[in-house]
Amino acid sequence: MGARTLLVLLGVAGLVAYSILGALLMNDWAVAAASELPLEQAVAAMNAAGQPYGVWAGIGFAAFGILLALGWGVLALFAREQQPGWAVLLLFGSILAAGAPAYFFASFGNLNSVGDTFVGWDADAAFALELPLYAASAIGAGAVLVAVVLGLVGEAPRGRRGASAPGPAHCE
């Protein structure tokens, strides 16, 4: 197994883990942490207060993330002649960076219901659990910047050392 194959497999595993962790957070762990109650009691209190709780956003987040991870992996492994390394890194970083806003919007419904149900809810407890996702997305944004620089450097015209570049044409 080559280095690129190993890196791609690790990248796919990381994106899949991010997707599953995000689903578990928005459907279970962040709700329980923010409400300071076990999940079943928190959901019962939310239902009694007329606040919705659902698992479909988390399932959709995980499913879409896994599909993106697999699609990226297939592209990175089987189109390697057409895709330079910087382009593969750019796409990986973009997917990872997009995870934070996707997570925020997907988790908003359940956590908003927690906030509307429990006056003294602990948003900091939920954020402490979510922080690794946001940190990973920040690293993904950094990877995008690195990929752009690598792409620009790799695509820069290369001349012979000491050769002068042609100047502008002069009209006489």
PyMOL commands that set and color helices and strands:
alter all, ss='L'
color gray80, all
select helices_A, chain A and resi 3-35+39-48+56-78+85-117+123-155
alter helices_A, ss='H'
color red, helices_A
deselect
rebuild
show_as cartoon
